[in-house]
């Protein structure tokens, strides 16, 4: 597993206010935040060890 990149950390900080207590996006999150969250998920997918 690798550490998140600087760009991934910045994306997470941008998304963080729109996360609930279970780290799921809130319903009122703007579309641009939803797209950013999907981009972050895809970026981190290669960091997972299977």
Secondary structure, DSSP 8 states (H G I E B T S, - for coil): -----HHHHHHHHHHGGGB-TTS-B-TT--HHHHHHHHHHHHHHHTT---
